Every structure is written in C-alpha cells, then in structure tokens.
Amino acid sequence: MAKKYYAVRAGRKTGIFETWDECRAQTTGFKGASFKSFPTLAEAEAYMRGENDLTKATPAENTTAAPEEDSAVAYVDGSYHIGTKEFSCGAVLFLNGEELHFSERFTDPDLTEMRNVAGEIKGSETVLRYCIEHDVPFVTIYHDYEGVAKWATGEWKAKKPGTIAYREFCAAAAKYIRFRFVKVKGHSGDKYNDLADRLAKDALGIQ
C-alpha cells in the first residue's frame, strides 16, 4: 500500500500524521475537523500552509467556450457509516486522457445528518478544487442526488450549515472555472457512477 500523509488543519491536535489511526484520533468527534490525505509530505505541508486553498488560486480568464482537450468530466458520489457517523466522497475524474480517482472520509457533526449527501457535495468540491489547482477551464460533473446541482446554482435554497458552505464554495469556484452538472440515476449500472460509489465506500471500509 502506498504511503500517505494525513494533514490535520483543525482537530484535537493539528499537524501531519503518517497513519490513519493517528489522524482519526485527532479528528473523530471533533466539531469542524478539517483534514486531508496526500501521497507526498510536500503536498501535506503545502495544505497546512493553506497553499491548496481555493482563495489562493488566480482567477481564470472568462472565455465563452472551453477547448475540448482542456475540458474534464467527473463522476461523484457519497457514502455514510452509521456506526462511526463518518461520511465520505468518491470521485472519478477524466482529464487529459487520464482517469483519476479520489476517495476521502470526513467527520463533522454539522454534516453527519446529511449522511451520504454530505459526501456527494464534498465530492463535487473535491473535483472543482482539483480542477482549479490544475488550471482546468471547464468541467462537467455527473451526480445522482439533484441537490448537488441545485444547491450549487441556487435553485434550491441552502438552509443547513453544510449546504450553505457548499453554495458559497461553488459561488467562489465560479470565479476560477466554468462547470455544469448532469444528473444520472443512482445504482442504475452506470459504470463510473458506480465506481464513484465504490470509492466512497472504500474510504469508510464498507464492503
């Protein structure tokens, strides 16, 4: 298994940890915990310095159309572990001929009541953040819960802390990247939607 570094920006103790157990001890049950895993120490350190923050990005030029070779396509989904009260996201991103996988778990008491939906909106945020950091001008995000799109666009009024934060994130992201959402039917045999679901479950250890 590839080595990972766990950067905790908000938890009982902040810092970079080398095992999930250490990270989990600092974040599970901690309100507003913020952490992320990285394949390299340098990336984890950059995250701790805030260099991966959306607000650090340089606004992209406002173009009317994205070149086909620069566009990206993503599938996102979420999962929830009823025992640990943790939720997770899974995402598949196609960019420049590559297939990239994202899988991450979260713990936040303000979001747990949203269960797998919290994970799915985190998947959308993960894709948008990655695309912004890699100067992608346009991305299409496939999802199965309609709120992923409707909270982002304002069609649904965001009332809970999690949906309000998501709406604000998408509004900020729109300054740096153009994106659209496409709803697909969940668990309908769509290969990549099912893969995103599997990645989300893997993050929680759900078979």
C-alpha positions as CSV (number, residue, x, y, z in Angstrom):
1,M,0.0,0.0,0.0
2,A,1.3,3.4,-1.0
3,K,2.4,5.7,1.9
4,K,0.1,8.5,2.8
5,Y,0.5,11.7,4.9
6,Y,-2.5,13.0,6.8
7,A,-2.6,16.7,7.3
8,V,-4.9,17.9,10.1
9,R,-5.7,21.6,10.0
10,A,-8.4,21.5,12.6
11,G,-8.6,18.8,15.3
12,R,-7.7,18.0,18.9
13,K,-4.1,18.3,17.7
14,T,-3.0,19.8,14.4
15,G,-0.1,18.7,12.2
16,I,0.9,16.0,9.8
17,F,0.5,12.3,10.7
18,E,1.7,9.2,9.0
19,T,-1.1,6.8,9.9
20,W,-4.9,7.0,9.6
21,D,-5.3,5.9,13.2
22,E,-3.3,8.9,14.4
23,C,-5.3,11.2,12.2
24,R,-8.6,9.7,13.3
25,A,-7.7,10.1,16.9
26,Q,-7.4,13.8,16.4
27,T,-10.5,14.3,14.3
28,T,-13.2,11.8,15.1
29,G,-15.9,13.5,17.1
30,F,-14.2,16.9,16.8
31,K,-16.6,19.5,15.6
32,G,-15.4,21.2,12.5
33,A,-12.5,18.8,11.9
34,S,-10.5,19.6,8.7
35,F,-8.0,17.1,7.3
36,K,-6.9,15.5,4.1
37,S,-4.5,12.8,2.9
38,F,-1.7,13.3,0.5
39,P,0.8,11.0,-1.3
40,T,3.8,13.2,-0.5
41,L,5.0,15.1,2.5
42,A,5.5,18.3,0.4
43,E,1.8,18.3,-0.6
44,A,0.7,17.8,3.0
45,E,2.9,20.7,4.1
46,A,1.5,22.9,1.4
47,Y,-2.0,22.1,2.6
48,M,-1.1,23.0,6.1
49,R,0.2,26.4,4.8
50,G,-3.0,26.9,3.0
51,E,-1.5,26.8,-0.4
52,N,-4.2,24.5,-1.7
53,D,-7.0,26.8,-0.7
54,L,-9.4,28.0,-3.3
55,T,-8.8,31.6,-2.4
56,K,-5.1,31.2,-3.3
57,A,-5.9,30.4,-6.9
58,T,-5.6,33.0,-9.7
59,P,-8.9,33.8,-11.4
60,A,-9.1,32.3,-14.9
61,E,-9.9,34.4,-18.0
62,N,-13.6,34.4,-18.7
63,T,-13.9,32.5,-22.0
64,T,-17.0,31.6,-23.9
65,A,-16.0,28.0,-24.7
66,A,-13.5,25.5,-23.4
67,P,-11.2,23.7,-25.8
68,E,-12.2,20.1,-25.9
69,E,-8.7,18.9,-24.9
70,D,-8.8,21.1,-21.8
71,S,-12.3,20.0,-20.6
72,A,-12.8,17.5,-17.9
73,V,-15.5,15.1,-16.9
74,A,-16.2,13.8,-13.4
75,Y,-18.5,11.4,-11.6
76,V,-19.1,12.0,-7.8
77,D,-20.9,10.1,-5.1
78,G,-21.0,9.8,-1.3
79,S,-21.4,7.3,1.4
80,Y,-22.1,7.2,5.2
81,H,-21.1,4.9,8.0
82,I,-23.9,4.6,10.5
83,G,-21.6,3.1,13.2
84,T,-18.9,5.8,13.2
85,K,-21.1,8.7,12.0
86,E,-18.4,9.4,9.3
87,F,-19.2,10.2,5.7
88,S,-17.1,10.1,2.6
89,C,-16.8,11.1,-1.0
90,G,-15.7,9.2,-4.1
91,A,-14.9,10.8,-7.5
92,V,-13.7,9.7,-10.9
93,L,-12.1,12.5,-13.0
94,F,-11.2,12.2,-16.7
95,L,-8.6,14.8,-17.6
96,N,-6.1,15.0,-20.4
97,G,-6.5,11.3,-21.2
98,E,-6.1,10.2,-17.6
99,E,-8.5,8.6,-15.2
100,L,-8.0,9.9,-11.7
101,H,-9.6,8.5,-8.6
102,F,-10.4,10.4,-5.3
103,S,-11.6,8.8,-2.1
104,E,-11.8,10.6,1.2
105,R,-13.6,10.3,4.6
106,F,-14.8,13.2,6.7
107,T,-16.0,13.7,10.3
108,D,-18.1,16.8,11.0
109,P,-21.1,16.8,13.4
110,D,-22.8,19.6,11.5
111,L,-22.9,17.5,8.3
112,T,-23.5,13.9,9.6
113,E,-27.3,14.3,9.5
114,M,-27.0,14.7,5.7
115,R,-25.4,11.3,5.6
116,N,-24.2,10.3,2.1
117,V,-25.5,13.5,0.6
118,A,-22.7,15.3,2.6
119,G,-20.2,13.1,0.9
120,E,-21.6,13.7,-2.5
121,I,-21.3,17.5,-2.2
122,K,-17.8,17.0,-0.8
123,G,-17.0,15.0,-4.0
124,S,-18.2,17.9,-6.1
125,E,-16.0,20.3,-4.1
126,T,-13.0,17.9,-4.4
127,V,-13.3,17.9,-8.2
128,L,-13.7,21.6,-8.5
129,R,-10.8,22.3,-6.2
130,Y,-8.5,19.9,-8.1
131,C,-9.5,21.4,-11.5
132,I,-8.9,24.9,-10.3
133,E,-5.5,24.0,-8.9
134,H,-4.6,22.4,-12.3
135,D,-5.9,25.3,-14.4
136,V,-8.8,23.4,-16.0
137,P,-11.2,25.9,-17.6
138,F,-14.3,23.7,-17.7
139,V,-15.6,20.5,-16.0
140,T,-18.8,18.5,-16.3
141,I,-19.8,16.8,-13.0
142,Y,-22.1,13.8,-13.1
143,H,-24.0,13.1,-9.9
144,D,-27.1,11.2,-8.7
145,Y,-28.5,13.5,-6.0
146,E,-30.2,16.5,-7.5
147,G,-29.2,18.8,-4.7
148,V,-25.6,18.6,-5.8
149,A,-26.5,20.9,-8.7
150,K,-29.5,22.8,-7.3
151,W,-27.7,24.0,-4.1
152,A,-24.7,25.0,-6.2
153,T,-26.9,27.0,-8.7
154,G,-29.2,28.5,-6.0
155,E,-32.2,26.7,-7.5
156,W,-32.7,25.2,-4.0
157,K,-32.3,27.4,-1.0
158,A,-29.4,26.4,1.2
159,K,-30.6,26.3,4.8
160,K,-28.3,24.0,6.7
161,P,-24.6,24.7,7.5
162,G,-23.4,22.1,5.1
163,T,-25.5,23.3,2.1
164,I,-24.8,27.0,2.9
165,A,-21.0,26.3,2.9
166,Y,-21.3,24.3,-0.4
167,R,-23.3,27.1,-2.1
168,E,-20.7,29.6,-1.0
169,F,-17.9,27.3,-2.2
170,C,-19.5,26.9,-5.7
171,A,-20.0,30.7,-5.9
172,A,-16.3,31.2,-5.2
173,A,-15.3,28.5,-7.6
174,A,-17.3,30.1,-10.4
175,K,-14.7,32.9,-10.4
176,Y,-12.0,30.5,-11.5
177,I,-13.7,27.7,-13.5
178,R,-16.8,27.1,-15.5
179,F,-18.8,24.0,-14.6
180,R,-22.0,22.2,-15.3
181,F,-23.9,19.4,-13.6
182,V,-25.6,16.4,-15.2
183,K,-27.9,14.2,-13.1
184,V,-27.7,10.4,-13.5
185,K,-29.8,7.7,-11.9
186,G,-28.0,6.2,-8.9
187,H,-27.3,2.4,-8.8
188,S,-28.5,2.0,-12.4
189,G,-25.5,0.3,-13.9
190,D,-23.7,3.5,-14.9
191,K,-20.1,2.3,-14.8
192,Y,-18.4,5.4,-13.5
193,N,-21.2,6.5,-11.1
194,D,-20.9,3.0,-9.6
195,L,-17.2,3.4,-9.4
196,A,-17.5,6.7,-7.6
197,D,-19.9,5.0,-5.2
198,R,-17.4,2.2,-4.6
199,L,-14.6,4.7,-4.0
200,A,-16.7,6.4,-1.4
201,K,-17.5,3.1,0.4
202,D,-13.8,2.1,0.3
203,A,-12.9,5.3,2.2
204,L,-15.2,4.1,5.0
205,G,-14.2,0.4,4.8
206,I,-17.7,-0.6,3.7
207,Q,-17.8,-3.7,1.6
